[in-house]
């Protein structure tokens, strides 16, 4: 009789967990994955990345037709919003993708243990009343919405990101609490569909953690699109009466309070690691001050045989980071060398235009030494010009002595796709000159990356 039921047991079937389980099985390890949700894929596929992008894309097309953008191109339309059909195509995308993960589990012989898992000790967990043992256990439980103290989310008037995807009608006035990625994306969806949107942010700028120039430019663009911003402002109370919420706000530094009325409030102040209910103590584990599980470079916790990846460990809470860690942890368990370069993880905001960055901001790079910076406006990019997409720029930051690229930041319609080039270049230690001397197809948005890199080298052509 085997000492353990499984070689590897993954807790959580989000982007990190399901990838870890599939890769472990591919490496010949007997693998199970515990997941309490009725479908696989975690927050990302079910109520996060995927459904939000479905709504963003549909709302972009509606907005282009409704606001006259298409008419300027000679395409005249009569536009009517069918919100239920828009929701239906979102749900269909989610159904197909989560079903695809279930197919991959069966194909790779991964056992799905349906239920919530809790540790009994370092090598055993209880799932739906059944005790399961494993030589290696991977914690991949992801994250959930950070609550705002004193504010109750009813998913009707006061919603989180999940509720904001399911609104049955377009709000008259949506107040977004938090100027981060999720709030700006979902606020953009409903602004395009006709809602008045006000964003309340405690800090003096939106998009904390992004490059300073990017934050300022994004604020300017979103204002032009019609989003109202109340920066350096805190929400002290949200009172709901019927279908109306009254928010009490005041300056972040203190001062006179005012009120805002809305029929929808989106609470989007961040996410926190999902560790509640895991009974980590039974495995000999605890969490840090941020509620995360600490790991070493190989994703090992302090307990032998227990590993952790994704949003539940320190680092950016991004699905693609979790996926890469899922592959790496499985390979490490199998005795191989799984590596993730955490210095080169791109971030993307799927607004219009998109915003993307990788590596260091200019501010962070300057703290480490002297830098060179090159910028190129999308207004001067031929493809952006022909597509009537003039907003934004590309910014490349390089070490002043070695010319090695330290970071890049982009505001452009396809920024999320464009950033991959810089991430790959940085992975192989590229200089700005390397990028500048790489032939780029014409006309493409990516030529703006080349132009920004040429500006770093002091050889700008079109700027």
MIVEXDREN-67173 format. One record per residue (C-alpha): residue number from 1; x, y, z negated. Coordinates in nm, 4 decimals. Each point is the difference from the previous one (the first is absolute). Layout:
N
{n NUM	u X	v Y	w Z};
...
! end
This chain:
463
{n 1	u 0.0000	v 0.0000	w 0.0000};
{n 2	u 0.1316	v 0.3450	w 0.0946};
{n 3	u 0.1092	v 0.2246	w -0.2831};
{n 4	u -0.2063	v 0.2871	w 0.1423};
{n 5	u -0.3151	v 0.0230	w 0.2107};
{n 6	u 0.1692	v 0.2443	w 0.2373};
{n 7	u 0.3445	v 0.1256	w 0.0868};
{n 8	u -0.1370	v 0.3519	w 0.0343};
{n 9	u -0.3176	v 0.1604	w -0.1331};
{n 10	u -0.0723	v 0.3547	w 0.1163};
{n 11	u -0.2445	v 0.2071	w -0.2043};
{n 12	u -0.1784	v 0.2374	w 0.2358};
{n 13	u -0.0700	v -0.0210	w 0.3745};
{n 14	u 0.0679	v 0.3561	w 0.1075};
{n 15	u 0.2641	v 0.0911	w 0.2621};
{n 16	u 0.2802	v -0.1060	w -0.2335};
{n 17	u -0.1659	v -0.3080	w -0.1432};
{n 18	u -0.1370	v -0.1621	w 0.3130};
{n 19	u 0.3246	v 0.0613	w 0.1887};
{n 20	u 0.2029	v -0.1484	w -0.2869};
{n 21	u -0.2251	v -0.3068	w -0.0054};
{n 22	u 0.0170	v -0.0557	w 0.3754};
{n 23	u 0.3780	v 0.0452	w 0.0144};
{n 24	u 0.0535	v -0.2322	w -0.2976};
{n 25	u -0.2108	v -0.2672	w 0.1715};
{n 26	u 0.1931	v 0.0474	w 0.3254};
{n 27	u 0.3190	v -0.0672	w -0.1963};
{n 28	u -0.1345	v -0.3382	w -0.1083};
{n 29	u -0.1149	v 0.0917	w -0.3494};
{n 30	u -0.3309	v -0.1295	w -0.1319};
{n 31	u -0.1889	v 0.3262	w -0.0441};
{n 32	u -0.3227	v 0.1323	w -0.1501};
{n 33	u -0.1422	v 0.3499	w -0.0209};
{n 34	u -0.2483	v 0.1114	w -0.2651};
{n 35	u -0.2463	v 0.2672	w 0.1122};
{n 36	u -0.3252	v 0.1017	w -0.1684};
{n 37	u -0.1363	v 0.2087	w 0.2878};
{n 38	u -0.2396	v -0.1801	w 0.2353};
{n 39	u 0.2277	v 0.0787	w 0.2939};
{n 40	u 0.3768	v 0.0050	w 0.0362};
{n 41	u 0.2113	v 0.3040	w 0.0816};
{n 42	u -0.0287	v 0.1986	w -0.3233};
{n 43	u -0.0777	v 0.3695	w -0.0180};
{n 44	u 0.1749	v 0.0736	w 0.3293};
{n 45	u -0.2094	v -0.2175	w 0.2285};
{n 46	u -0.3266	v 0.0181	w -0.1943};
{n 47	u -0.0413	v 0.3546	w -0.1308};
{n 48	u 0.3219	v 0.1866	w 0.0786};
{n 49	u 0.2336	v 0.0299	w 0.2977};
{n 50	u -0.2100	v -0.1809	w 0.2588};
{n 51	u -0.3552	v 0.1291	w -0.0587};
{n 52	u 0.1231	v 0.3552	w -0.0559};
{n 53	u 0.1835	v -0.0059	w 0.3342};
{n 54	u -0.3134	v -0.1304	w 0.1712};
{n 55	u -0.1909	v 0.3005	w -0.1337};
{n 56	u 0.2837	v 0.2401	w 0.0778};
{n 57	u 0.0154	v -0.1137	w 0.3630};
{n 58	u -0.3769	v 0.0115	w 0.0506};
{n 59	u -0.0297	v 0.3410	w -0.1652};
{n 60	u 0.2852	v 0.1360	w 0.2151};
{n 61	u -0.1873	v -0.0980	w 0.3166};
{n 62	u -0.3234	v 0.1513	w -0.1330};
{n 63	u 0.1778	v 0.3209	w -0.0951};
{n 64	u 0.1665	v 0.0336	w 0.3405};
{n 65	u -0.3369	v -0.0346	w 0.1672};
{n 66	u -0.1895	v 0.2218	w -0.2435};
{n 67	u 0.2466	v 0.2866	w -0.0462};
{n 68	u 0.0598	v 0.0706	w 0.3687};
{n 69	u 0.3433	v -0.1613	w 0.0348};
{n 70	u -0.1216	v -0.2380	w 0.2685};
{n 71	u -0.1925	v 0.2765	w 0.1773};
{n 72	u 0.3263	v 0.1934	w 0.0416};
{n 73	u 0.1330	v -0.3001	w 0.1909};
{n 74	u -0.2992	v 0.0018	w 0.2347};
{n 75	u -0.1935	v -0.2711	w -0.1843};
{n 76	u -0.3449	v 0.1258	w -0.0961};
{n 77	u -0.2019	v -0.2069	w -0.2437};
{n 78	u -0.3067	v 0.0095	w -0.2179};
{n 79	u 0.0985	v -0.1368	w -0.3389};
{n 80	u -0.2084	v -0.1774	w -0.2609};
{n 81	u 0.1376	v -0.1584	w -0.3153};
{n 82	u -0.1091	v -0.3584	w -0.0671};
{n 83	u 0.1561	v -0.0471	w -0.3426};
{n 84	u -0.1316	v -0.3517	w -0.0549};
{n 85	u 0.1600	v -0.1223	w 0.3234};
{n 86	u 0.3225	v 0.1711	w -0.1042};
{n 87	u -0.0132	v -0.1877	w -0.3297};
{n 88	u -0.0840	v -0.3243	w 0.1821};
{n 89	u 0.3095	v 0.0149	w 0.2236};
{n 90	u 0.2096	v 0.0617	w -0.3118};
{n 91	u -0.1485	v -0.3025	w -0.1749};
{n 92	u 0.0538	v -0.2135	w 0.3100};
{n 93	u 0.3701	v 0.0913	w 0.0148};
{n 94	u 0.0368	v -0.0959	w -0.3662};
{n 95	u -0.1858	v -0.3289	w 0.0513};
{n 96	u 0.2177	v -0.1020	w 0.2918};
{n 97	u 0.3291	v 0.0843	w -0.1710};
{n 98	u -0.0812	v -0.1569	w -0.3369};
{n 99	u -0.1245	v -0.3078	w 0.1837};
{n 100	u 0.3299	v -0.0055	w 0.1846};
{n 101	u 0.1894	v -0.0241	w -0.3303};
{n 102	u -0.2191	v -0.2917	w -0.1069};
{n 103	u 0.0828	v -0.1727	w 0.3293};
{n 104	u 0.3725	v 0.0573	w -0.0608};
{n 105	u -0.0307	v -0.1529	w -0.3475};
{n 106	u -0.1529	v -0.3140	w 0.1489};
{n 107	u 0.2525	v -0.0092	w 0.2850};
{n 108	u 0.2934	v 0.0219	w -0.2422};
{n 109	u -0.1579	v -0.2285	w -0.2617};
{n 110	u -0.0249	v 0.2639	w -0.2722};
{n 111	u -0.2545	v -0.0950	w -0.2676};
{n 112	u -0.2370	v 0.2836	w -0.0886};
{n 113	u -0.0903	v -0.0176	w -0.3697};
{n 114	u -0.3180	v 0.2058	w -0.0212};
{n 115	u -0.0126	v 0.1899	w -0.3256};
{n 116	u 0.1813	v 0.2424	w -0.2266};
{n 117	u 0.3302	v -0.1296	w -0.1386};
{n 118	u 0.1403	v 0.0500	w -0.3504};
{n 119	u 0.3263	v -0.1327	w -0.1406};
{n 120	u 0.0009	v -0.2778	w -0.2573};
{n 121	u 0.3799	v -0.0125	w 0.0007};
{n 122	u 0.2815	v 0.0736	w 0.2447};
{n 123	u -0.0856	v -0.2961	w 0.2230};
{n 124	u -0.3761	v -0.0372	w -0.0360};
{n 125	u -0.3065	v 0.2131	w 0.0623};
{n 126	u -0.3700	v -0.0445	w -0.0436};
{n 127	u -0.2126	v 0.0589	w 0.3091};
{n 128	u -0.3777	v -0.0304	w -0.0235};
{n 129	u 0.0252	v -0.2279	w -0.3016};
{n 130	u 0.2679	v -0.2230	w 0.1538};
{n 131	u 0.3623	v -0.0119	w -0.1161};
{n 132	u 0.2517	v 0.0014	w 0.2841};
{n 133	u 0.3768	v -0.0340	w -0.0349};
{n 134	u 0.2777	v 0.1212	w 0.2281};
{n 135	u 0.3782	v 0.0068	w -0.0043};
{n 136	u -0.0098	v 0.3595	w 0.1289};
{n 137	u -0.2758	v 0.2547	w -0.0531};
{n 138	u -0.0131	v 0.3243	w 0.2004};
{n 139	u -0.2005	v 0.2901	w -0.1419};
{n 140	u -0.1481	v 0.1919	w 0.2940};
{n 141	u -0.3139	v 0.1481	w -0.1519};
{n 142	u 0.0286	v 0.3416	w 0.1635};
{n 143	u -0.1527	v 0.3197	w -0.1309};
{n 144	u -0.3321	v 0.1707	w -0.0590};
{n 145	u -0.1299	v 0.3565	w -0.0173};
{n 146	u 0.1293	v 0.2093	w -0.2886};
{n 147	u -0.3007	v 0.1278	w -0.1969};
{n 148	u -0.0411	v 0.3658	w -0.0908};
{n 149	u -0.0562	v 0.0179	w -0.3773};
{n 150	u -0.3562	v 0.0941	w -0.0862};
{n 151	u -0.1285	v -0.0452	w 0.3554};
{n 152	u -0.2273	v -0.2956	w 0.0699};
{n 153	u 0.0053	v -0.1460	w 0.3502};
{n 154	u -0.3530	v -0.1075	w 0.0910};
{n 155	u 0.0747	v -0.0650	w 0.3716};
{n 156	u -0.2985	v 0.2191	w 0.0850};
{n 157	u 0.0833	v 0.3616	w -0.0773};
{n 158	u 0.3454	v -0.0547	w -0.1498};
{n 159	u 0.1926	v -0.2514	w 0.2081};
{n 160	u 0.3462	v -0.1487	w 0.0296};
{n 161	u 0.1658	v -0.0938	w 0.3292};
{n 162	u -0.2141	v -0.3148	w 0.0265};
{n 163	u -0.3239	v 0.1917	w -0.0455};
{n 164	u 0.1124	v 0.2705	w 0.2429};
{n 165	u 0.0079	v -0.2616	w 0.2762};
{n 166	u -0.3611	v -0.1012	w -0.0599};
{n 167	u -0.1830	v 0.3335	w -0.0211};
{n 168	u -0.3444	v -0.0475	w 0.1596};
{n 169	u -0.0157	v 0.3573	w 0.1256};
{n 170	u 0.2338	v 0.2898	w 0.0686};
{n 171	u 0.0358	v 0.2113	w -0.3164};
{n 172	u -0.0887	v 0.3664	w 0.0127};
{n 173	u 0.2990	v 0.0830	w -0.2177};
{n 174	u 0.2708	v -0.2471	w -0.0979};
{n 175	u 0.2534	v 0.0989	w -0.2640};
{n 176	u 0.3188	v -0.2058	w 0.0100};
{n 177	u 0.1896	v -0.0087	w -0.3283};
{n 178	u 0.3613	v -0.0510	w 0.1003};
{n 179	u 0.1977	v 0.1175	w 0.3019};
{n 180	u 0.1847	v -0.3238	w 0.0667};
{n 181	u -0.0120	v -0.2386	w 0.2941};
{n 182	u -0.3292	v -0.1779	w -0.0731};
{n 183	u -0.1924	v 0.3147	w -0.0884};
{n 184	u 0.1133	v 0.1798	w 0.3149};
{n 185	u -0.0782	v -0.2952	w 0.2251};
{n 186	u -0.3498	v -0.0621	w -0.1341};
{n 187	u -0.0702	v 0.3719	w -0.0315};
{n 188	u 0.0938	v 0.0320	w 0.3682};
{n 189	u -0.2475	v -0.2741	w 0.0960};
{n 190	u -0.2968	v 0.1727	w -0.1565};
{n 191	u 0.1097	v 0.3495	w 0.1044};
{n 192	u -0.0001	v -0.1152	w 0.3634};
{n 193	u -0.3447	v -0.1494	w -0.0402};
{n 194	u -0.1422	v 0.3285	w -0.1275};
{n 195	u 0.0650	v 0.0323	w -0.3737};
{n 196	u 0.1435	v 0.3065	w -0.1661};
{n 197	u 0.3143	v -0.1253	w -0.1743};
{n 198	u 0.1806	v 0.1616	w -0.2921};
{n 199	u 0.3224	v -0.1506	w -0.1294};
{n 200	u 0.1020	v 0.0728	w -0.3606};
{n 201	u 0.3672	v -0.0684	w -0.0747};
{n 202	u 0.1774	v 0.0447	w -0.3351};
{n 203	u 0.3358	v 0.0745	w 0.1653};
{n 204	u 0.0814	v 0.3105	w 0.2027};
{n 205	u 0.0200	v -0.2015	w 0.3244};
{n 206	u -0.1671	v -0.3051	w 0.1523};
{n 207	u 0.1760	v -0.3293	w 0.0808};
{n 208	u 0.2320	v -0.0357	w -0.3000};
{n 209	u 0.3229	v -0.1790	w 0.0869};
{n 210	u 0.0027	v 0.1148	w 0.3617};
{n 211	u 0.2490	v 0.2449	w 0.1490};
{n 212	u -0.0702	v 0.3632	w -0.0926};
{n 213	u -0.0324	v 0.1250	w 0.3580};
{n 214	u -0.2383	v -0.2842	w 0.0779};
{n 215	u -0.2185	v 0.0805	w -0.3004};
{n 216	u -0.0311	v 0.3659	w 0.1007};
{n 217	u -0.0691	v -0.0781	w 0.3653};
{n 218	u -0.2593	v -0.2645	w -0.0885};
{n 219	u -0.1810	v 0.2426	w -0.2277};
{n 220	u -0.0110	v 0.2581	w 0.2789};
{n 221	u -0.1319	v -0.2508	w 0.2546};
{n 222	u -0.2695	v -0.1412	w -0.2285};
{n 223	u -0.1141	v 0.3493	w -0.0943};
{n 224	u -0.0371	v 0.0786	w 0.3691};
{n 225	u -0.2119	v -0.3139	w 0.0344};
{n 226	u -0.2351	v 0.1265	w -0.2703};
{n 227	u 0.1115	v -0.1693	w -0.3227};
{n 228	u 0.0012	v 0.2417	w -0.2930};
{n 229	u 0.2821	v -0.0395	w -0.2514};
{n 230	u 0.0094	v 0.0969	w -0.3652};
{n 231	u 0.3623	v -0.0560	w -0.0964};
{n 232	u 0.1530	v 0.0307	w -0.3477};
{n 233	u -0.3473	v -0.0856	w -0.1267};
{n 234	u -0.1197	v -0.2649	w -0.2447};
{n 235	u -0.3410	v -0.1598	w -0.0408};
{n 236	u -0.1073	v 0.0022	w -0.3644};
{n 237	u -0.3497	v -0.1422	w 0.0355};
{n 238	u -0.2415	v -0.1569	w 0.2480};
{n 239	u -0.3686	v 0.0065	w -0.0960};
{n 240	u -0.2531	v -0.1866	w 0.2150};
{n 241	u -0.3688	v 0.0875	w 0.0087};
{n 242	u -0.2046	v -0.1887	w 0.2577};
{n 243	u 0.1877	v 0.0126	w 0.3293};
{n 244	u 0.2143	v 0.3012	w -0.0911};
{n 245	u 0.3329	v 0.0194	w -0.1776};
{n 246	u 0.1277	v 0.3135	w -0.1708};
{n 247	u 0.3760	v 0.0128	w -0.0369};
{n 248	u 0.1661	v 0.2275	w -0.2525};
{n 249	u 0.3427	v 0.1118	w 0.1165};
{n 250	u 0.2659	v 0.2345	w -0.1308};
{n 251	u 0.3548	v 0.1007	w 0.0914};
{n 252	u 0.2515	v -0.2759	w -0.0735};
{n 253	u 0.1957	v 0.2408	w -0.2177};
{n 254	u -0.3145	v 0.0937	w -0.1910};
{n 255	u -0.2506	v 0.2785	w 0.0533};
{n 256	u -0.3626	v 0.0755	w 0.0721};
{n 257	u -0.2189	v -0.2955	w 0.0924};
{n 258	u -0.2304	v -0.0010	w 0.3039};
{n 259	u -0.2395	v -0.2574	w 0.1431};
{n 260	u -0.0461	v -0.1706	w 0.3360};
{n 261	u -0.3161	v -0.1828	w 0.1067};
{n 262	u 0.0123	v -0.3000	w 0.2309};
{n 263	u -0.2132	v -0.2964	w 0.0999};
{n 264	u 0.3077	v -0.2246	w 0.0218};
{n 265	u 0.3179	v -0.0053	w -0.2083};
{n 266	u 0.2912	v -0.2195	w 0.1068};
{n 267	u 0.2421	v -0.0792	w -0.2823};
{n 268	u 0.3372	v -0.0639	w 0.1627};
{n 269	u 0.2790	v 0.0786	w -0.2467};
{n 270	u 0.2137	v -0.3064	w 0.0631};
{n 271	u 0.0148	v -0.3717	w -0.0688};
{n 272	u 0.1168	v -0.2171	w -0.2882};
{n 273	u 0.1417	v -0.3510	w -0.0175};
{n 274	u -0.2460	v -0.2861	w -0.0549};
{n 275	u 0.1285	v -0.1815	w -0.3080};
{n 276	u -0.3093	v -0.0028	w -0.2215};
{n 277	u -0.1305	v -0.3514	w -0.0563};
{n 278	u 0.3198	v -0.1744	w 0.1093};
{n 279	u 0.1016	v -0.0790	w -0.3609};
{n 280	u 0.3593	v 0.0850	w 0.0828};
{n 281	u 0.0955	v -0.0443	w -0.3651};
{n 282	u -0.0725	v -0.3716	w 0.0261};
{n 283	u 0.2739	v -0.0204	w 0.2636};
{n 284	u 0.2407	v 0.2066	w -0.2075};
{n 285	u -0.0456	v 0.3165	w 0.2059};
{n 286	u -0.0954	v 0.3579	w -0.0746};
{n 287	u -0.0473	v 0.3117	w 0.2119};
{n 288	u 0.1920	v 0.3259	w 0.0159};
{n 289	u -0.1440	v 0.3418	w -0.0864};
{n 290	u -0.1743	v 0.0144	w 0.3385};
{n 291	u -0.1639	v -0.3384	w -0.0487};
{n 292	u 0.2270	v -0.1704	w 0.2540};
{n 293	u 0.1984	v -0.3232	w -0.0187};
{n 294	u 0.3752	v 0.0604	w 0.0106};
{n 295	u 0.2075	v -0.2108	w 0.2412};
{n 296	u 0.3581	v -0.0324	w 0.1216};
{n 297	u 0.1219	v 0.0433	w 0.3581};
{n 298	u -0.1176	v -0.3511	w 0.0889};
{n 299	u -0.3539	v 0.0546	w -0.1431};
{n 300	u 0.0634	v -0.2122	w -0.3097};
{n 301	u -0.1606	v 0.1060	w -0.3264};
{n 302	u 0.1824	v -0.0538	w -0.3283};
{n 303	u -0.1715	v -0.3406	w -0.0288};
{n 304	u 0.1550	v -0.2812	w 0.2004};
{n 305	u -0.2334	v -0.1243	w 0.2732};
{n 306	u -0.2278	v 0.3069	w -0.0074};
{n 307	u 0.0336	v 0.2504	w 0.2827};
{n 308	u -0.1883	v 0.3185	w 0.0936};
{n 309	u -0.0509	v 0.2113	w 0.3136};
{n 310	u -0.2082	v 0.2802	w 0.1493};
{n 311	u -0.1981	v 0.2666	w -0.1805};
{n 312	u 0.0388	v -0.1742	w -0.3353};
{n 313	u 0.3759	v 0.0785	w -0.0083};
{n 314	u 0.1819	v 0.3369	w 0.0150};
{n 315	u 0.0237	v 0.1717	w 0.3371};
{n 316	u -0.2407	v 0.1429	w 0.2581};
{n 317	u -0.3437	v -0.1618	w 0.0089};
{n 318	u -0.0042	v -0.0872	w 0.3688};
{n 319	u -0.1340	v -0.3091	w 0.1754};
{n 320	u 0.3008	v -0.0348	w 0.2309};
{n 321	u 0.2388	v 0.0168	w -0.2959};
{n 322	u -0.1973	v -0.2796	w -0.1650};
{n 323	u 0.0071	v -0.2097	w 0.3190};
{n 324	u 0.3766	v 0.0268	w 0.0323};
{n 325	u 0.0378	v -0.0864	w -0.3676};
{n 326	u -0.2311	v -0.2978	w 0.0492};
{n 327	u 0.2283	v -0.1443	w 0.2660};
{n 328	u 0.3113	v 0.0760	w -0.2045};
{n 329	u -0.1253	v -0.1519	w -0.3253};
{n 330	u -0.1041	v -0.3221	w 0.1761};
{n 331	u 0.3408	v -0.0285	w 0.1610};
{n 332	u 0.1735	v 0.0649	w -0.3317};
{n 333	u -0.2079	v -0.2707	w -0.1686};
{n 334	u 0.1004	v -0.2372	w 0.2802};
{n 335	u 0.3672	v 0.0723	w -0.0612};
{n 336	u 0.0451	v 0.2354	w 0.2922};
{n 337	u 0.0902	v 0.3700	w -0.0105};
{n 338	u -0.3107	v 0.2163	w 0.0244};
{n 339	u 0.0819	v 0.3708	w 0.0110};
{n 340	u -0.2059	v 0.3196	w 0.0174};
{n 341	u 0.1725	v 0.3356	w 0.0526};
{n 342	u -0.2084	v 0.2154	w -0.2326};
{n 343	u 0.1791	v 0.3159	w 0.1163};
{n 344	u -0.1581	v -0.0318	w 0.3444};
{n 345	u -0.3752	v -0.0463	w -0.0407};
{n 346	u -0.2131	v 0.2244	w 0.2237};
{n 347	u -0.3144	v 0.1698	w -0.1265};
{n 348	u -0.2911	v 0.1054	w 0.2203};
{n 349	u -0.3068	v 0.2192	w -0.0495};
{n 350	u -0.2616	v -0.0843	w 0.2625};
{n 351	u -0.1547	v 0.3431	w 0.0335};
{n 352	u -0.0163	v 0.1960	w 0.3273};
{n 353	u 0.2781	v 0.0564	w 0.0745};
{n 354	u 0.1720	v -0.2826	w -0.1842};
{n 355	u 0.2767	v 0.0684	w -0.2505};
{n 356	u 0.2935	v -0.2353	w -0.0497};
{n 357	u 0.3316	v -0.0062	w -0.1773};
{n 358	u 0.2883	v -0.2305	w -0.0804};
{n 359	u 0.3049	v 0.0376	w -0.2200};
{n 360	u 0.0812	v 0.3150	w -0.1958};
{n 361	u -0.1812	v 0.3325	w 0.0052};
{n 362	u 0.2154	v 0.3042	w 0.0686};
{n 363	u -0.0310	v 0.0953	w -0.3662};
{n 364	u 0.1184	v -0.3410	w -0.1229};
{n 365	u 0.2801	v -0.0168	w 0.2578};
{n 366	u 0.1377	v 0.3392	w -0.1064};
{n 367	u 0.0242	v -0.1231	w -0.3577};
{n 368	u 0.2464	v -0.2629	w 0.1237};
{n 369	u 0.2179	v 0.2278	w 0.2114};
{n 370	u 0.0193	v 0.2230	w 0.3042};
{n 371	u -0.2401	v -0.0810	w 0.2849};
{n 372	u -0.0811	v 0.1018	w 0.3562};
{n 373	u -0.3625	v 0.0371	w 0.1072};
{n 374	u -0.1508	v 0.0014	w 0.3464};
{n 375	u -0.3636	v 0.0835	w 0.0829};
{n 376	u -0.1971	v -0.0125	w 0.3215};
{n 377	u -0.3606	v 0.1222	w 0.0427};
{n 378	u -0.2554	v -0.2244	w 0.1676};
{n 379	u -0.1204	v 0.3108	w 0.1819};
{n 380	u 0.3139	v -0.0304	w 0.2156};
{n 381	u -0.0408	v -0.3739	w 0.0643};
{n 382	u -0.1288	v -0.0708	w 0.3507};
{n 383	u -0.2280	v -0.2911	w -0.0930};
{n 384	u -0.1512	v 0.1870	w -0.2945};
{n 385	u -0.0551	v 0.2947	w 0.2340};
{n 386	u -0.1843	v -0.2033	w 0.2638};
{n 387	u -0.2076	v -0.1700	w -0.2704};
{n 388	u -0.0881	v 0.3338	w -0.1636};
{n 389	u 0.1635	v -0.1136	w -0.3276};
{n 390	u 0.2191	v 0.2987	w -0.0919};
{n 391	u -0.0015	v -0.0254	w -0.3800};
{n 392	u 0.2985	v -0.1185	w -0.1989};
{n 393	u 0.3695	v -0.0637	w 0.0374};
{n 394	u 0.2789	v -0.2549	w -0.0434};
{n 395	u 0.2645	v 0.0572	w -0.2653};
{n 396	u 0.3243	v -0.1998	w -0.0232};
{n 397	u 0.2315	v 0.0265	w -0.3018};
{n 398	u 0.3616	v -0.1176	w 0.0232};
{n 399	u 0.3083	v -0.0006	w -0.2197};
{n 400	u 0.2094	v 0.3039	w 0.0897};
{n 401	u 0.3293	v -0.1916	w -0.0053};
{n 402	u -0.0868	v -0.3382	w 0.1492};
{n 403	u -0.3053	v 0.0989	w 0.2107};
{n 404	u -0.1736	v -0.3138	w -0.1333};
{n 405	u -0.3778	v 0.0416	w 0.0035};
{n 406	u -0.1366	v 0.0288	w -0.3544};
{n 407	u -0.3667	v 0.0564	w 0.0788};
{n 408	u -0.2567	v 0.1063	w 0.2577};
{n 409	u -0.3421	v 0.1604	w -0.0342};
{n 410	u -0.2605	v 0.0342	w 0.2714};
{n 411	u -0.3366	v 0.1663	w 0.0509};
{n 412	u -0.1333	v -0.1134	w 0.3379};
{n 413	u -0.3025	v -0.1888	w 0.1261};
{n 414	u 0.1931	v -0.3321	w 0.0288};
{n 415	u 0.2410	v 0.0690	w -0.2906};
{n 416	u -0.0711	v -0.3399	w -0.1564};
{n 417	u 0.1315	v -0.1707	w 0.3113};
{n 418	u 0.2842	v 0.2446	w 0.0601};
{n 419	u 0.1506	v -0.0449	w -0.3470};
{n 420	u 0.0918	v -0.3627	w 0.0740};
{n 421	u 0.2817	v 0.1125	w 0.2293};
{n 422	u 0.1670	v 0.2027	w -0.2743};
{n 423	u -0.0499	v -0.2724	w -0.2604};
{n 424	u 0.1702	v -0.2528	w 0.2256};
{n 425	u 0.2808	v 0.2428	w 0.0815};
{n 426	u 0.0580	v 0.0661	w -0.3701};
{n 427	u 0.0000	v -0.3729	w -0.0759};
{n 428	u 0.3050	v -0.0330	w 0.2230};
{n 429	u 0.1735	v 0.3124	w -0.1318};
{n 430	u -0.0693	v 0.2215	w 0.3013};
{n 431	u 0.1188	v 0.3588	w 0.0260};
{n 432	u -0.2070	v 0.2818	w 0.1436};
{n 433	u 0.2347	v -0.0128	w 0.3005};
{n 434	u -0.0906	v -0.3683	w 0.0498};
{n 435	u -0.3668	v 0.0974	w 0.0271};
{n 436	u 0.0757	v 0.3057	w 0.2148};
{n 437	u 0.1983	v -0.2104	w 0.2489};
{n 438	u -0.2602	v -0.2765	w 0.0237};
{n 439	u -0.2023	v 0.0285	w 0.3200};
{n 440	u -0.3677	v 0.0655	w -0.0723};
{n 441	u -0.2767	v -0.0621	w 0.2533};
{n 442	u -0.1615	v 0.3127	w 0.1444};
{n 443	u -0.2534	v 0.1346	w -0.0680};
{n 444	u -0.0487	v -0.1395	w -0.3517};
{n 445	u -0.0606	v 0.1402	w -0.3456};
{n 446	u 0.3175	v -0.1775	w -0.1131};
{n 447	u 0.2104	v 0.2397	w 0.2018};
{n 448	u -0.0646	v 0.2427	w -0.2861};
{n 449	u 0.2101	v -0.2276	w -0.2239};
{n 450	u 0.2869	v 0.0215	w 0.2490};
{n 451	u -0.0336	v 0.3787	w 0.0176};
{n 452	u 0.0035	v 0.0332	w -0.3805};
{n 453	u 0.3079	v -0.2229	w -0.0151};
{n 454	u 0.1678	v 0.2127	w 0.2681};
{n 455	u -0.0745	v 0.3074	w -0.2111};
{n 456	u 0.1847	v -0.1655	w -0.2905};
{n 457	u 0.3049	v -0.0547	w 0.2228};
{n 458	u -0.0120	v 0.3640	w 0.1117};
{n 459	u -0.0937	v -0.0850	w 0.3577};
{n 460	u -0.3690	v 0.0880	w 0.0325};
{n 461	u -0.1369	v -0.0019	w 0.3537};
{n 462	u -0.3681	v 0.0863	w -0.0132};
{n 463	u -0.0188	v 0.1741	w -0.3379};
! end
